Amino acid sequence: MTTYISRLSALSALAGAAFTLSVAAQVQSLPPLPEAIKSAGVLKAGVRCDQPPYGYKDETGKFAGVETDMAIQIAAWAFGSPDKIELTCVTAENRIPQLSGKKVDILIATLGVTPERARVVDFSKPYRWGGSDMLVAKDSPIKKLDDVAGKTVIMLKGSTQAKWFEDNMPKLEGMRLNTASDALQALKQGRGDAYTHDAATLVVIAAKDPSLRLVGESFAVSDAAVGVRKNEPQWLAYVDAALDRMKAEGLYAKWVDKWVPAEIRPFYVDAFTKPKPTAR
């Protein structure tokens, strides 16, 4: 009886191992690369360079961040090496023109899914959600979203926030700038009353600067996805499969641990793992 049980346990272990290997093989299988991408021999990716922890340049000028690592990982899977990548800094305003003009072949650049953008680019499946918030001086009287009526709000050209305020508070005085660093400088110089952006970006800034605080009312919550050019279904299928593999292998959590300070890490983990919340 003991021998029988031992054999049964061994068979069960082998079956379990076989199942695990089968699942792993399914997870790791990616569809063929489109010939246009394959022949280039390098992935041309547009990423943000002023949006920590998603995409930014570190103190040495090196590309860094969660979405930057996503792009590098896709290059590693596509071409067998993480060095087979050509990263380009893009802004909220120029990222879609860079893609449409074939300067890059993929955008992993805090790109929120909107109907307007869907007319000009194809979106991958979402890999996280992102809400918006406002950053104000610590002693600002602004306590909630409606308090900015009649005040100047700083925002980035081409951003989700700019579109939201245009649709929902058309009489608002908006100061539209090109980069997050320009917007932050304008706020600290007192040229605007609030700076609106992705909450994920503002959380990092507020954690480092005690003179500033978040308003804390979420709005314009949307999915973030990878952008590719219209009518490239084979490339889109590859990107979707790569995102599935990232999730299956637990890479998002690994990258959040790598790039996000521990005290604000739960905010980002939620964005990758929990359902999108409702907000204004």
Secondary structure, DSSP 8 states (H G I E B T S, - for coil): -HHHHHHHHHHHHHHHHHHHHHHHHHHH------HHHHHHTSEEEEEESEETTTEEE-TTS-EESHHHHHHHHHHHHHHS-TTSEEEEEE-TTTHHHHHHTTS-SEE-SS-B--HHHHTTEEE----EEEEEEEEEETT-S--SGGGGTTSEEEEETT-HHHHHHHHH-TTSEEEEESSHHHHHHHHHTTS-SEEEEEHHHHHHHHHH-TTEEE----EEEEEE--EEETT-HHHHHHHHHHHHHHHHTTHHHHHHHHHS-GGGHHHHHHHHHS------
